[in-house]
Each structure stands twice: as C-alpha cells, then as structure tokens.
Amino acid sequence: MKKLKGLFKKLVDPKIHTLYEAGLIDDCLEITEEGKQELLELLFMENKDEMVARAKEVIKENKKRKKDEDDNLEEV
C-alpha cells in the first residue's frame, strides 16, 4: 500500500496531491463535498460585486412583479 501512495505522489502534480491530501478531491481525482463547499466560497468571494449587482436586479424585478400583481388586483 505504501508503494501505491508513493506512485500516486509521483504520478500527480504537487497541486493535485495537496488537494487530495486536504480531502478536497478523492482518490479518483473527483471533487469531494468539502471541496465543493470550499470552491463555492472562493467563487462567491471572487464574484461578490457581480452577486450584489444581480441581487439588486432580483430585488427590482420582485418589486415590479409585486406592483404589477397589485395593479391587476385593483382592476378586478
């Protein structure tokens, strides 16, 4: 088993090995649940400004929809 670990270490680049060692990817090199959570946090932090802009659009759309619904109720 120790030979396999040594072989694994030789076959993958150091970055992949670090991700594996941290438990962010598994032995099939697929992202783990913990890895997904870490990735989501990184994406959020890197794209916070875009997220805020989108949130403002959603708020505006929700207000418009509510106003339209209220106008439709008044017409009835």
C-alpha positions as CSV (number, residue, x, y, z in Angstrom):
1,M,0.0,0.0,0.0
2,K,2.9,2.3,0.8
3,K,4.2,1.7,-2.8
4,L,0.9,2.8,-4.2
5,K,0.9,6.1,-2.2
6,G,4.4,6.8,-3.4
7,L,3.4,6.0,-7.0
8,F,0.4,8.2,-6.7
9,K,2.6,11.1,-5.4
10,K,4.9,10.6,-8.4
11,L,2.1,10.5,-11.0
12,V,0.2,13.6,-10.0
13,D,1.5,17.1,-9.8
14,P,2.1,18.7,-6.4
15,K,-1.1,20.8,-6.6
16,I,-3.3,17.8,-7.2
17,H,-1.5,16.0,-4.4
18,T,-2.1,18.9,-2.0
19,L,-5.9,18.9,-2.9
20,Y,-6.0,15.1,-2.3
21,E,-4.1,15.4,1.0
22,A,-6.5,18.1,2.2
23,G,-9.5,15.9,1.3
24,L,-10.8,18.4,-1.4
25,I,-10.6,15.7,-4.1
26,D,-10.8,11.9,-3.7
27,D,-8.6,9.1,-5.0
28,C,-10.4,9.2,-8.3
29,L,-9.5,12.9,-8.5
30,E,-13.1,13.9,-8.2
31,I,-14.1,16.9,-6.1
32,T,-15.4,15.9,-2.6
33,E,-18.4,17.6,-0.8
34,E,-15.9,19.5,1.3
35,G,-14.1,20.5,-1.9
36,K,-17.3,21.8,-3.4
37,Q,-18.0,23.9,-0.4
38,E,-14.6,25.4,-0.5
39,L,-14.9,26.1,-4.2
40,L,-18.3,27.8,-3.7
41,E,-16.9,30.0,-1.0
42,L,-14.0,31.0,-3.3
43,L,-16.3,31.7,-6.2
44,F,-18.5,33.8,-4.0
45,M,-15.7,35.9,-2.6
46,E,-14.2,36.4,-6.1
47,N,-17.5,37.4,-7.6
48,K,-19.1,39.3,-4.7
49,D,-19.6,42.5,-6.8
50,E,-21.4,40.6,-9.5
51,M,-23.5,38.9,-6.9
52,V,-24.5,42.2,-5.4
53,A,-25.4,43.6,-8.8
54,R,-27.5,40.5,-9.5
55,A,-29.2,40.8,-6.1
56,K,-30.2,44.4,-6.9
57,E,-31.7,43.2,-10.2
58,V,-33.7,40.5,-8.5
59,I,-35.0,43.0,-5.9
60,K,-36.0,45.4,-8.7
61,E,-37.8,42.5,-10.6
62,N,-39.6,41.4,-7.4
63,K,-40.8,44.9,-6.7
64,K,-42.0,45.3,-10.3
65,R,-43.8,41.9,-10.2
66,K,-45.5,42.8,-6.9
67,K,-46.6,46.2,-8.3
68,D,-48.0,44.5,-11.4
69,E,-49.9,42.0,-9.3
70,D,-51.3,44.8,-7.1
71,D,-52.3,46.7,-10.2
72,N,-54.1,43.6,-11.6
73,L,-56.0,43.2,-8.3
74,E,-57.2,46.7,-8.4
75,E,-58.5,46.2,-12.0
76,V,-60.7,43.3,-10.9
